[in-house]
Amino acid sequence: MAVINLYALLKIELSATDDEIRSALKKAADEQLLEWEKWQTCRKVLLNPDLRAKYNTKLLAENPQFGQEVIPLSLKPVEARIKECEESRVHNEQDYQPIYSFTIKIPFLALKRKLTPMFNPDTYEFKMAYTGFSIAPLFILFFTPLLVKDVRGLVYWFILYLIISCLGDLMDSPIFGMLLYIALMCFCYCNQYTKYLLKQGFKFCGTQKQNNRAAKILKMELNSANTVNNVKVNQIKVGFFENLFRLFILFPIAIILLTIGKRLVRFFLG
């Protein structure tokens, strides 16, 4: 299998310095010139002296026309290699400082693995979304959108609740109507909200695992049009007692509003 020319992807020379590589990476991220996987590969390989030396050897072996433009790092003096390794350590993957950084608390009744951070590069706005099945509607029904500050979703699902409740009463099966509503919200809300954000210009900005999972569930392919690489999200899990406190507050409110909603439906139905 032929070696991909990472230098060509970034439009730099084979003899490019680390600073030149970082500038090219930043430009590629800002202008969305590369796909997520290719951008990550360029950063991991070209900013690591040892990996870059091995890569250069393979690249030159397959492309002798490049000549001796690049001196393999393994042939450089030991002192120079140590210095370059130390300099690159500061800028490696663990210490990489993105342009934008956010710290978030994972919402109540939410699983970290289902979290899908979203960022809008045009408005510099950050939002949290989820993909897949959610158990939150089992406890708080149409209040679920508030967990991700989705007021629009709250209104939409509350109206849908009233409609389904009406249909359930007309069919003389209120329990069936309630179960149908909960099932719809558990399976559909998270994916619906994520797709809505994508249409609004938001892009995936989570870890590679989170982005891949979201893309798989939504049956779409990750690319530069729906992914940004220059955002770092620090994810903090809310403590058990804080979640328990929220449950004692939100659950009774949900029950009260459900009761009010049912009475309104029966009133209008006569």
Phi and psi in degrees as GROMACS dihedral restraints (atoms count N, CA, C in turn):
[ dihedral_restraints ]
;  ai    aj    ak    al  type     phi  dphi    fc
    3     4     5     6     1   -68.1    20    10
    4     5     6     7     1   145.4    20    10
    6     7     8     9     1   -78.1    20    10
    7     8     9    10     1   130.3    20    10
    9    10    11    12     1   -74.4    20    10
   10    11    12    13     1   134.4    20    10
   12    13    14    15     1   -81.0    20    10
   13    14    15    16     1    96.9    20    10
   15    16    17    18     1   -66.4    20    10
   16    17    18    19     1   -30.6    20    10
   18    19    20    21     1   -64.8    20    10
   19    20    21    22     1   -39.4    20    10
   21    22    23    24     1   -66.9    20    10
   22    23    24    25     1   -35.4    20    10
   24    25    26    27     1   -61.6    20    10
   25    26    27    28     1   -38.1    20    10
   27    28    29    30     1   -90.1    20    10
   28    29    30    31     1    -4.6    20    10
   30    31    32    33     1    60.5    20    10
   31    32    33    34     1    49.2    20    10
   33    34    35    36     1  -131.1    20    10
   34    35    36    37     1   165.8    20    10
   36    37    38    39     1   -79.0    20    10
   37    38    39    40     1   159.8    20    10
   39    40    41    42     1   -67.1    20    10
   40    41    42    43     1   -21.9    20    10
   42    43    44    45     1   -93.8    20    10
   43    44    45    46     1    14.8    20    10
   45    46    47    48     1   -60.1    20    10
   46    47    48    49     1   142.8    20    10
   48    49    50    51     1   -80.1    20    10
   49    50    51    52     1   170.7    20    10
   51    52    53    54     1   -61.4    20    10
   52    53    54    55     1   -39.3    20    10
   54    55    56    57     1   -63.5    20    10
   55    56    57    58     1   -40.1    20    10
   57    58    59    60     1   -65.9    20    10
   58    59    60    61     1   -37.3    20    10
   60    61    62    63     1   -65.8    20    10
   61    62    63    64     1   -43.5    20    10
   63    64    65    66     1   -63.6    20    10
   64    65    66    67     1   -39.9    20    10
   66    67    68    69     1   -63.3    20    10
   67    68    69    70     1   -41.5    20    10
   69    70    71    72     1   -66.0    20    10
   70    71    72    73     1   -38.9    20    10
   72    73    74    75     1   -64.1    20    10
   73    74    75    76     1   -43.1    20    10
   75    76    77    78     1   -62.3    20    10
   76    77    78    79     1   -43.5    20    10
   78    79    80    81     1   -63.3    20    10
   79    80    81    82     1   -42.2    20    10
   81    82    83    84     1   -63.7    20    10
   82    83    84    85     1   -37.4    20    10
   84    85    86    87     1   -71.2    20    10
   85    86    87    88     1   -43.6    20    10
   87    88    89    90     1   -63.9    20    10
   88    89    90    91     1   -40.9    20    10
   90    91    92    93     1   -96.5    20    10
   91    92    93    94     1     3.5    20    10
   93    94    95    96     1    53.3    20    10
   94    95    96    97     1    50.0    20    10
   96    97    98    99     1   -82.6    20    10
   97    98    99   100     1   -23.7    20    10
   99   100   101   102     1  -124.4    20    10
  100   101   102   103     1   156.3    20    10
  102   103   104   105     1   -70.8    20    10
  103   104   105   106     1   158.2    20    10
  105   106   107   108     1   -54.3    20    10
  106   107   108   109     1   -50.1    20    10
  108   109   110   111     1   -63.8    20    10
  109   110   111   112     1   -41.4    20    10
  111   112   113   114     1   -67.7    20    10
  112   113   114   115     1   -39.2    20    10
  114   115   116   117     1   -63.5    20    10
  115   116   117   118     1   -43.4    20    10
  117   118   119   120     1   -63.3    20    10
  118   119   120   121     1   -41.1    20    10
  120   121   122   123     1   -62.7    20    10
  121   122   123   124     1   -44.6    20    10
  123   124   125   126     1   -58.9    20    10
  124   125   126   127     1   -44.3    20    10
  126   127   128   129     1   -67.6    20    10
  127   128   129   130     1   -43.6    20    10
  129   130   131   132     1   -68.5    20    10
  130   131   132   133     1   -39.7    20    10
  132   133   134   135     1   -81.0    20    10
  133   134   135   136     1   -50.2    20    10
  135   136   137   138     1   -76.6    20    10
  136   137   138   139     1   -19.0    20    10
  138   139   140   141     1   -99.2    20    10
  139   140   141   142     1     6.1    20    10
  141   142   143   144     1  -113.1    20    10
  142   143   144   145     1   112.7    20    10
  144   145   146   147     1   -53.3    20    10
  145   146   147   148     1   -45.2    20    10
  147   148   149   150     1   -66.8    20    10
  148   149   150   151     1   -46.8    20    10
  150   151   152   153     1   -65.2    20    10
  151   152   153   154     1   -37.2    20    10
  153   154   155   156     1   -66.9    20    10
  154   155   156   157     1   -37.7    20    10
  156   157   158   159     1   -62.9    20    10
  157   158   159   160     1   -44.7    20    10
  159   160   161   162     1   -65.2    20    10
  160   161   162   163     1   -40.9    20    10
  162   163   164   165     1   -64.3    20    10
  163   164   165   166     1   -43.8    20    10
  165   166   167   168     1   -60.2    20    10
  166   167   168   169     1   -39.6    20    10
  168   169   170   171     1   -60.8    20    10
  169   170   171   172     1   -46.2    20    10
  171   172   173   174     1   -66.0    20    10
  172   173   174   175     1   -41.5    20    10
  174   175   176   177     1   -63.6    20    10
  175   176   177   178     1   -43.5    20    10
  177   178   179   180     1   -70.2    20    10
  178   179   180   181     1   -31.9    20    10
  180   181   182   183     1   -66.1    20    10
  181   182   183   184     1   -37.5    20    10
  183   184   185   186     1   -86.2    20    10
  184   185   186   187     1   -19.4    20    10
  186   187   188   189     1  -130.8    20    10
  187   188   189   190     1    71.7    20    10
  189   190   191   192     1   -61.9    20    10
  190   191   192   193     1   -16.9    20    10
  192   193   194   195     1   -66.2    20    10
  193   194   195   196     1   -17.2    20    10
  195   196   197   198     1   -70.9    20    10
  196   197   198   199     1   -16.0    20    10
  198   199   200   201     1    66.8    20    10
  199   200   201   202     1  -144.8    20    10
  201   202   203   204     1  -105.6    20    10
  202   203   204   205     1    35.1    20    10
  204   205   206   207     1   -61.4    20    10
  205   206   207   208     1   -33.1    20    10
  207   208   209   210     1  -112.4    20    10
  208   209   210   211     1   129.0    20    10
  210   211   212   213     1   -92.4    20    10
  211   212   213   214     1   115.4    20    10
  213   214   215   216     1   -52.1    20    10
  214   215   216   217     1   136.6    20    10
  216   217   218   219     1   -60.3    20    10
  217   218   219   220     1   -27.8    20    10
  219   220   221   222     1   -66.3    20    10
  220   221   222   223     1   -19.1    20    10
  222   223   224   225     1   -92.3    20    10
  223   224   225   226     1    -5.3    20    10
  225   226   227   228     1   -78.9    20    10
  226   227   228   229     1   159.2    20    10
  228   229   230   231     1   -56.5    20    10
  229   230   231   232     1   150.6    20    10
  231   232   233   234     1   -58.3    20    10
  232   233   234   235     1   -40.7    20    10
  234   235   236   237     1   -61.1    20    10
  235   236   237   238     1   -40.7    20    10
  237   238   239   240     1   -66.8    20    10
  238   239   240   241     1   -39.9    20    10
  240   241   242   243     1   -64.6    20    10
  241   242   243   244     1   -41.3    20    10
  243   244   245   246     1   -63.7    20    10
  244   245   246   247     1   -42.4    20    10
  246   247   248   249     1   -63.5    20    10
  247   248   249   250     1   -43.9    20    10
  249   250   251   252     1   -66.8    20    10
  250   251   252   253     1   -38.0    20    10
  252   253   254   255     1   -63.4    20    10
  253   254   255   256     1   -40.8    20    10
  255   256   257   258     1   -67.3    20    10
  256   257   258   259     1   -40.1    20    10
  258   259   260   261     1   -66.7    20    10
  259   260   261   262     1   -40.2    20    10
  261   262   263   264     1   -71.8    20    10
  262   263   264   265     1   -25.7    20    10
  264   265   266   267     1   -59.8    20    10
  265   266   267   268     1   -36.1    20    10
  267   268   269   270     1   -67.0    20    10
  268   269   270   271     1   -26.6    20    10
  270   271   272   273     1  -112.5    20    10
  271   272   273   274     1    20.0    20    10
  273   274   275   276     1   -76.9    20    10
  274   275   276   277     1  -174.5    20    10
  276   277   278   279     1   -61.1    20    10
  277   278   279   280     1   -38.8    20    10
  279   280   281   282     1   -69.3    20    10
  280   281   282   283     1   -33.8    20    10
  282   283   284   285     1   -99.6    20    10
  283   284   285   286     1     6.8    20    10
  285   286   287   288     1   -64.3    20    10
  286   287   288   289     1   128.0    20    10
  288   289   290   291     1  -104.3    20    10
  289   290   291   292     1   111.0    20    10
  291   292   293   294     1   -75.6    20    10
  292   293   294   295     1   173.6    20    10
  294   295   296   297     1   -73.1    20    10
  295   296   297   298     1   -39.5    20    10
  297   298   299   300     1  -119.8    20    10
  298   299   300   301     1   140.2    20    10
  300   301   302   303     1  -137.9    20    10
  301   302   303   304     1   136.3    20    10
  303   304   305   306     1  -133.8    20    10
  304   305   306   307     1   145.0    20    10
  306   307   308   309     1  -116.1    20    10
  307   308   309   310     1   125.3    20    10
  309   310   311   312     1  -127.1    20    10
  310   311   312   313     1   153.5    20    10
  312   313   314   315     1  -102.9    20    10
  313   314   315   316     1   126.5    20    10
  315   316   317   318     1   -66.0    20    10
  316   317   318   319     1   124.7    20    10
  318   319   320   321     1   -59.8    20    10
  319   320   321   322     1   163.2    20    10
  321   322   323   324     1   -58.4    20    10
  322   323   324   325     1   139.5    20    10
  324   325   326   327     1    60.1    20    10
  325   326   327   328     1    29.0    20    10
  327   328   329   330     1  -120.1    20    10
  328   329   330   331     1   145.1    20    10
  330   331   332   333     1   -98.1    20    10
  331   332   333   334     1   134.9    20    10
  333   334   335   336     1   -59.7    20    10
  334   335   336   337     1   -37.1    20    10
  336   337   338   339     1   -69.1    20    10
  337   338   339   340     1   -17.9    20    10
  339   340   341   342     1   -94.7    20    10
  340   341   342   343     1    -4.3    20    10
  342   343   344   345     1   -66.4    20    10
  343   344   345   346     1   137.6    20    10
  345   346   347   348     1  -131.8    20    10
  346   347   348   349     1    87.9    20    10
  348   349   350   351     1   -63.1    20    10
  349   350   351   352     1   140.3    20    10
  351   352   353   354     1  -130.1    20    10
  352   353   354   355     1   140.3    20    10
  354   355   356   357     1  -135.3    20    10
  355   356   357   358     1   136.1    20    10
  357   358   359   360     1  -102.2    20    10
  358   359   360   361     1   106.6    20    10
  360   361   362   363     1   -67.6    20    10
  361   362   363   364     1   -15.4    20    10
  363   364   365   366     1   -84.2    20    10
  364   365   366   367     1   -39.4    20    10
  366   367   368   369     1  -105.5    20    10
  367   368   369   370     1    -4.0    20    10
  369   370   371   372     1    57.8    20    10
  370   371   372   373     1    34.4    20    10
  372   373   374   375     1  -101.9    20    10
  373   374   375   376     1   140.9    20    10
  375   376   377   378     1  -116.9    20    10
  376   377   378   379     1   137.6    20    10
  378   379   380   381     1  -140.5    20    10
  379   380   381   382     1   155.7    20    10
  381   382   383   384     1  -102.1    20    10
  382   383   384   385     1   138.8    20    10
  384   385   386   387     1  -137.2    20    10
  385   386   387   388     1   170.3    20    10
  387   388   389   390     1  -136.7    20    10
  388   389   390   391     1   154.4    20    10
  390   391   392   393     1  -128.3    20    10
  391   392   393   394     1   148.7    20    10
  393   394   395   396     1    97.5    20    10
  394   395   396   397     1  -163.7    20    10
  396   397   398   399     1   -76.9    20    10
  397   398   399   400     1   142.0    20    10
  399   400   401   402     1  -128.1    20    10
  400   401   402   403     1   138.1    20    10
  402   403   404   405     1   -93.0    20    10
  403   404   405   406     1    -7.3    20    10
  405   406   407   408     1   -55.6    20    10
  406   407   408   409     1   -41.9    20    10
  408   409   410   411     1   -60.4    20    10
  409   410   411   412     1   -22.5    20    10
  411   412   413   414     1   -63.2    20    10
  412   413   414   415     1   -27.5    20    10
  414   415   416   417     1  -104.1    20    10
  415   416   417   418     1   -40.5    20    10
  417   418   419   420     1  -125.6    20    10
  418   419   420   421     1     6.8    20    10
  420   421   422   423     1    48.1    20    10
  421   422   423   424     1  -123.1    20    10
  423   424   425   426     1   -72.6    20    10
  424   425   426   427     1    -0.6    20    10
  426   427   428   429     1   -79.7    20    10
  427   428   429   430     1   -10.6    20    10
  429   430   431   432     1   -51.4    20    10
  430   431   432   433     1   -43.9    20    10
  432   433   434   435     1   -57.6    20    10
  433   434   435   436     1   -25.6    20    10
  435   436   437   438     1   -67.4    20    10
  436   437   438   439     1   -20.8    20    10
  438   439   440   441     1   -63.7    20    10
  439   440   441   442     1   -27.1    20    10
  441   442   443   444     1  -115.8    20    10
  442   443   444   445     1    20.2    20    10
  444   445   446   447     1    59.4    20    10
  445   446   447   448     1    40.9    20    10
  447   448   449   450     1  -103.2    20    10
  448   449   450   451     1    84.1    20    10
  450   451   452   453     1   -66.1    20    10
  451   452   453   454     1   -38.6    20    10
  453   454   455   456     1   -57.9    20    10
  454   455   456   457     1   -43.7    20    10
  456   457   458   459     1   -65.1    20    10
  457   458   459   460     1   -36.2    20    10
  459   460   461   462     1   -59.7    20    10
  460   461   462   463     1   -47.8    20    10
  462   463   464   465     1   -63.5    20    10
  463   464   465   466     1   -45.6    20    10
  465   466   467   468     1   -60.0    20    10
  466   467   468   469     1   -48.6    20    10
  468   469   470   471     1   -75.5    20    10
  469   470   471   472     1   -25.7    20    10
  471   472   473   474     1   -68.6    20    10
  472   473   474   475     1   -42.4    20    10
  474   475   476   477     1   -62.8    20    10
  475   476   477   478     1   -42.1    20    10
  477   478   479   480     1   -63.4    20    10
  478   479   480   481     1   -35.7    20    10
  480   481   482   483     1   -62.3    20    10
  481   482   483   484     1   -43.7    20    10
  483   484   485   486     1   -63.4    20    10
  484   485   486   487     1   -41.0    20    10
  486   487   488   489     1   -63.8    20    10
  487   488   489   490     1   -47.1    20    10
  489   490   491   492     1   -67.7    20    10
  490   491   492   493     1   -34.4    20    10
  492   493   494   495     1   -63.8    20    10
  493   494   495   496     1   -40.7    20    10
  495   496   497   498     1   -61.0    20    10
  496   497   498   499     1   -46.2    20    10
  498   499   500   501     1   -62.5    20    10
  499   500   501   502     1   -39.5    20    10
  501   502   503   504     1   -63.4    20    10
  502   503   504   505     1   -40.4    20    10
  504   505   506   507     1   -69.3    20    10
  505   506   507   508     1   -38.0    20    10
  507   508   509   510     1   -64.3    20    10
  508   509   510   511     1   -33.3    20    10
  510   511   512   513     1   -87.8    20    10
  511   512   513   514     1     1.7    20    10
  513   514   515   516     1    58.3    20    10
  514   515   516   517     1    33.7    20    10
  516   517   518   519     1  -138.2    20    10
  517   518   519   520     1    67.4    20    10
  519   520   521   522     1   -61.6    20    10
  520   521   522   523     1   -33.3    20    10
  522   523   524   525     1   -67.2    20    10
  523   524   525   526     1   -41.2    20    10
  525   526   527   528     1   -61.5    20    10
  526   527   528   529     1   -42.1    20    10
  528   529   530   531     1   -60.8    20    10
  529   530   531   532     1   -41.8    20    10
  531   532   533   534     1   -65.7    20    10
  532   533   534   535     1   -43.8    20    10
  534   535   536   537     1   -63.8    20    10
  535   536   537   538     1   -39.3    20    10
  537   538   539   540     1   -63.0    20    10
  538   539   540   541     1   -42.7    20    10
  540   541   542   543     1   -63.5    20    10
  541   542   543   544     1   -46.5    20    10
  543   544   545   546     1   -62.0    20    10
  544   545   546   547     1   -43.0    20    10
  546   547   548   549     1   -62.0    20    10
  547   548   549   550     1   -43.9    20    10
  549   550   551   552     1   -59.8    20    10
  550   551   552   553     1   -44.8    20    10
  552   553   554   555     1   -71.2    20    10
  553   554   555   556     1   -38.8    20    10
  555   556   557   558     1   -62.1    20    10
  556   557   558   559     1   -40.2    20    10
  558   559   560   561     1   -90.8    20    10
  559   560   561   562     1   -26.0    20    10
  561   562   563   564     1  -108.7    20    10
  562   563   564   565     1   -31.4    20    10
  564   565   566   567     1   -59.4    20    10
  565   566   567   568     1   -51.7    20    10
  567   568   569   570     1   -57.6    20    10
  568   569   570   571     1   -49.1    20    10
  570   571   572   573     1   -65.1    20    10
  571   572   573   574     1   -38.4    20    10
  573   574   575   576     1   -63.0    20    10
  574   575   576   577     1   -43.9    20    10
  576   577   578   579     1   -66.6    20    10
  577   578   579   580     1   -40.7    20    10
  579   580   581   582     1   -63.2    20    10
  580   581   582   583     1   -43.0    20    10
  582   583   584   585     1   -64.1    20    10
  583   584   585   586     1   -36.2    20    10
  585   586   587   588     1   -62.9    20    10
  586   587   588   589     1   -42.8    20    10
  588   589   590   591     1   -64.6    20    10
  589   590   591   592     1   -39.7    20    10
  591   592   593   594     1   -60.5    20    10
  592   593   594   595     1   -39.3    20    10
  594   595   596   597     1   -68.6    20    10
  595   596   597   598     1   -25.8    20    10
  597   598   599   600     1   -83.8    20    10
  598   599   600   601     1     1.5    20    10
  600   601   602   603     1   101.8    20    10
  601   602   603   604     1     2.5    20    10
  603   604   605   606     1   -77.0    20    10
  604   605   606   607     1   153.7    20    10
  606   607   608   609     1  -133.1    20    10
  607   608   609   610     1   156.2    20    10
  609   610   611   612     1   -65.8    20    10
  610   611   612   613     1   134.6    20    10
  612   613   614   615     1  -138.1    20    10
  613   614   615   616     1    20.7    20    10
  615   616   617   618     1   -85.0    20    10
  616   617   618   619     1  -163.9    20    10
  618   619   620   621     1   -69.7    20    10
  619   620   621   622     1   165.8    20    10
  621   622   623   624     1   -61.5    20    10
  622   623   624   625     1   -36.3    20    10
  624   625   626   627     1   -65.7    20    10
  625   626   627   628     1   -43.7    20    10
  627   628   629   630     1   -65.2    20    10
  628   629   630   631     1   -44.1    20    10
  630   631   632   633     1   -63.2    20    10
  631   632   633   634     1   -43.4    20    10
  633   634   635   636     1   -63.5    20    10
  634   635   636   637     1   -40.7    20    10
  636   637   638   639     1   -64.3    20    10
  637   638   639   640     1   -45.6    20    10
  639   640   641   642     1   -61.6    20    10
  640   641   642   643     1   -44.0    20    10
  642   643   644   645     1   -63.8    20    10
  643   644   645   646     1   -37.8    20    10
  645   646   647   648     1   -66.0    20    10
  646   647   648   649     1   -43.7    20    10
  648   649   650   651     1   -67.5    20    10
  649   650   651   652     1   -40.1    20    10
  651   652   653   654     1   -82.3    20    10
  652   653   654   655     1    -1.8    20    10
  654   655   656   657     1    56.7    20    10
  655   656   657   658     1    54.2    20    10
  657   658   659   660     1  -138.9    20    10
  658   659   660   661     1   165.9    20    10
  660   661   662   663     1  -105.4    20    10
  661   662   663   664     1   134.5    20    10
  663   664   665   666     1   -71.6    20    10
  664   665   666   667     1   134.0    20    10
  666   667   668   669     1  -156.1    20    10
  667   668   669   670     1  -177.7    20    10
  669   670   671   672     1   -66.6    20    10
  670   671   672   673     1   -17.5    20    10
  672   673   674   675     1   -79.1    20    10
  673   674   675   676     1   -20.7    20    10
  675   676   677   678     1  -128.0    20    10
  676   677   678   679     1    14.0    20    10
  678   679   680   681     1  -138.3    20    10
  679   680   681   682     1   140.2    20    10
  681   682   683   684     1  -120.3    20    10
  682   683   684   685     1   146.5    20    10
  684   685   686   687     1  -109.4    20    10
  685   686   687   688     1    -8.9    20    10
  687   688   689   690     1  -102.6    20    10
  688   689   690   691     1    28.4    20    10
  690   691   692   693     1  -124.4    20    10
  691   692   693   694     1   132.8    20    10
  693   694   695   696     1  -114.7    20    10
  694   695   696   697     1   130.9    20    10
  696   697   698   699     1  -118.6    20    10
  697   698   699   700     1   116.7    20    10
  699   700   701   702     1   -90.8    20    10
  700   701   702   703     1   116.6    20    10
  702   703   704   705     1  -104.0    20    10
  703   704   705   706     1   124.3    20    10
  705   706   707   708     1  -116.7    20    10
  706   707   708   709     1   127.6    20    10
  708   709   710   711     1   -83.8    20    10
  709   710   711   712     1   130.6    20    10
  711   712   713   714     1   -69.7    20    10
  712   713   714   715     1   141.0    20    10
  714   715   716   717     1   -66.6    20    10
  715   716   717   718     1   160.6    20    10
  717   718   719   720     1   -62.0    20    10
  718   719   720   721     1   -44.9    20    10
  720   721   722   723     1   -69.2    20    10
  721   722   723   724     1   -33.4    20    10
  723   724   725   726     1   -66.1    20    10
  724   725   726   727     1   -40.4    20    10
  726   727   728   729     1   -64.3    20    10
  727   728   729   730     1   -40.6    20    10
  729   730   731   732     1   -63.7    20    10
  730   731   732   733     1   -40.6    20    10
  732   733   734   735     1   -62.5    20    10
  733   734   735   736     1   -42.7    20    10
  735   736   737   738     1   -64.5    20    10
  736   737   738   739     1   -37.4    20    10
  738   739   740   741     1   -62.5    20    10
  739   740   741   742     1   -41.9    20    10
  741   742   743   744     1   -66.5    20    10
  742   743   744   745     1   -24.6    20    10
  744   745   746   747     1   -87.5    20    10
  745   746   747   748     1   -50.1    20    10
  747   748   749   750     1   -72.5    20    10
  748   749   750   751     1   -38.3    20    10
  750   751   752   753     1   -62.7    20    10
  751   752   753   754     1   -48.1    20    10
  753   754   755   756     1   -61.8    20    10
  754   755   756   757     1   -37.2    20    10
  756   757   758   759     1   -63.0    20    10
  757   758   759   760     1   -41.8    20    10
  759   760   761   762     1   -62.2    20    10
  760   761   762   763     1   -41.5    20    10
  762   763   764   765     1   -63.4    20    10
  763   764   765   766     1   -42.8    20    10
  765   766   767   768     1   -62.5    20    10
  766   767   768   769     1   -46.1    20    10
  768   769   770   771     1   -67.1    20    10
  769   770   771   772     1   -34.3    20    10
  771   772   773   774     1   -62.6    20    10
  772   773   774   775     1   -42.5    20    10
  774   775   776   777     1   -63.5    20    10
  775   776   777   778     1   -44.6    20    10
  777   778   779   780     1   -62.3    20    10
  778   779   780   781     1   -42.8    20    10
  780   781   782   783     1   -61.3    20    10
  781   782   783   784     1   -43.1    20    10
  783   784   785   786     1   -63.8    20    10
  784   785   786   787     1   -41.1    20    10
  786   787   788   789     1   -65.9    20    10
  787   788   789   790     1   -37.1    20    10
  789   790   791   792     1   -64.1    20    10
  790   791   792   793     1   -41.9    20    10
  792   793   794   795     1   -62.0    20    10
  793   794   795   796     1   -45.9    20    10
  795   796   797   798     1   -66.4    20    10
  796   797   798   799     1   -33.7    20    10
  798   799   800   801     1   -65.6    20    10
  799   800   801   802     1   -44.8    20    10
  801   802   803   804     1   -72.2    20    10
  802   803   804   805     1   -26.6    20    10
  804   805   806   807     1   -82.7    20    10
  805   806   807   808     1   -10.3    20    10
